[in-house]
Amino acid sequence: MNKILKWSLNFLAVIVALVLIYIAVPAFPHLLFNYKITHKNFTFYSDQKFADDFADYMLEVEQRIEGLEVYDSTFSPDIFICSDESLYDFFAFWVMVNENSQAFNLSLLNNTFVNLTRVNNLRYYHDQRLRYTHLNGELSQVIAHELVHNLDCRFIGFGEYTDKPVWKREGYAEYGSTINFIKMDNKYNLFKRASFYFENDLFNAPEHSKRYYKYQLMVEYLFTEKGYGFELLSKTSLREDEVFRELKSWYDRKKTELKEQI
């Protein structure tokens, strides 16, 4: 009996140790990043020297998220920028997220990891065609997108956040990380943006990328055309398919109205 108890305790100790190691790697990755720079409550780490204009990116990240309903001035995230793709792949593999992603956020740890190579490749590939989405490869927006996820989780709690439908989580992260810049763009037009999704055959991004664009359109439609805010978005019982049908109907009406004016 004592041998069984001893074996059980040893086995439990091994399991606990493995769990702690699993958590510790993404929670304390700092030793693998030689460079550090801070902006207010934001701390950025990098495996390579920061670019001379990186201060501009830090300021822009702050500008993208400040003023959001979920914004918290005490929020103190750590952002780890991986220039070496293999380093990013290691952390992505460790926490079981897509290694081809641009970034991911671990909300309970306030840690965000960024695949700088992937971000730069998308910026070159899309060449501003997907402006105002993180798919465009703008570093500040990619980071802000992940931080909005983090803020969303902090605001409503981890349990409620994980229960929230993907279209709400990703749509708000996309719209929230760009809304302040959209408001400053006098040429911005939601209809034209929707037209790119519904009419543009050249929009040949992977299907999962199209969903991000679609979700942002849906959330932006609810905010600008239906008067939604974060709380109403979080509580609405509307399903993804229902909101998308509303968006498409709105777009079709606008399209008809424009044709009649010609």
Secondary structure in CASP SS format (residue, H / E / C, confidence):
PFRMAT SS
TARGET T0000
AUTHOR 0000-0000-0000
METHOD secondary structure of the structure
MODEL  1
M C 1.00
N H 1.00
K H 1.00
I H 1.00
L H 1.00
K H 1.00
W H 1.00
S H 1.00
L H 1.00
N H 1.00
F H 1.00
L H 1.00
A H 1.00
V H 1.00
I H 1.00
V H 1.00
A H 1.00
L H 1.00
V H 1.00
L H 1.00
I H 1.00
Y H 1.00
I H 1.00
A H 1.00
V H 1.00
P H 1.00
A H 1.00
F C 1.00
P C 1.00
H H 1.00
L H 1.00
L H 1.00
F C 1.00
N C 1.00
Y E 1.00
K E 1.00
I E 1.00
T E 1.00
H E 1.00
K C 1.00
N C 1.00
F E 1.00
T E 1.00
F E 1.00
Y E 1.00
S E 1.00
D C 1.00
Q C 1.00
K C 1.00
F C 1.00
A C 1.00
D C 1.00
D C 1.00
F H 1.00
A H 1.00
D H 1.00
Y H 1.00
M H 1.00
L H 1.00
E H 1.00
V H 1.00
E H 1.00
Q H 1.00
R H 1.00
I H 1.00
E C 1.00
G C 1.00
L C 1.00
E C 1.00
V C 1.00
Y C 1.00
D C 1.00
S C 1.00
T C 1.00
F C 1.00
S C 1.00
P C 1.00
D E 1.00
I E 1.00
F E 1.00
I E 1.00
C E 1.00
S C 1.00
D C 1.00
E H 1.00
S H 1.00
L H 1.00
Y H 1.00
D H 1.00
F H 1.00
F H 1.00
A H 1.00
F H 1.00
W H 1.00
V H 1.00
M C 1.00
V C 1.00
N C 1.00
E C 1.00
N C 1.00
S C 1.00
Q C 1.00
A E 1.00
F E 1.00
N E 1.00
L E 1.00
S C 1.00
L C 1.00
L C 1.00
N C 1.00
N E 1.00
T E 1.00
F E 1.00
V E 1.00
N E 1.00
L H 1.00
T H 1.00
R H 1.00
V H 1.00
N H 1.00
N H 1.00
L H 1.00
R H 1.00
Y H 1.00
Y H 1.00
H H 1.00
D C 1.00
Q C 1.00
R C 1.00
L C 1.00
R C 1.00
Y C 1.00
T C 1.00
H H 1.00
L H 1.00
N H 1.00
G C 1.00
E C 1.00
L H 1.00
S H 1.00
Q H 1.00
V H 1.00
I H 1.00
A H 1.00
H H 1.00
E H 1.00
L H 1.00
V H 1.00
H H 1.00
N H 1.00
L H 1.00
D H 1.00
C H 1.00
R H 1.00
F H 1.00
I H 1.00
G C 1.00
F H 1.00
G H 1.00
E H 1.00
Y H 1.00
T H 1.00
D H 1.00
K C 1.00
P C 1.00
V H 1.00
W H 1.00
K H 1.00
R H 1.00
E H 1.00
G H 1.00
Y H 1.00
A H 1.00
E H 1.00
Y H 1.00
G H 1.00
S C 1.00
T C 1.00
I H 1.00
N H 1.00
F H 1.00
I H 1.00
K H 1.00
M C 1.00
D C 1.00
N C 1.00
K C 1.00
Y C 1.00
N C 1.00
L H 1.00
F H 1.00
K H 1.00
R H 1.00
A H 1.00
S H 1.00
F H 1.00
Y H 1.00
F H 1.00
E H 1.00
N C 1.00
D C 1.00
L C 1.00
F C 1.00
N C 1.00
A C 1.00
P C 1.00
E H 1.00
H H 1.00
S H 1.00
K H 1.00
R H 1.00
Y H 1.00
Y H 1.00
K H 1.00
Y H 1.00
Q H 1.00
L H 1.00
M H 1.00
V H 1.00
E H 1.00
Y H 1.00
L H 1.00
F H 1.00
T H 1.00
E H 1.00
K H 1.00
G C 1.00
Y C 1.00
G C 1.00
F H 1.00
E H 1.00
L H 1.00
L H 1.00
S H 1.00
K H 1.00
T C 1.00
S C 1.00
L C 1.00
R C 1.00
E H 1.00
D H 1.00
E H 1.00
V H 1.00
F H 1.00
R H 1.00
E H 1.00
L H 1.00
K H 1.00
S H 1.00
W H 1.00
Y H 1.00
D H 1.00
R H 1.00
K H 1.00
K H 1.00
T H 1.00
E H 1.00
L H 1.00
K H 1.00
E H 1.00
Q H 1.00
I C 1.00
END
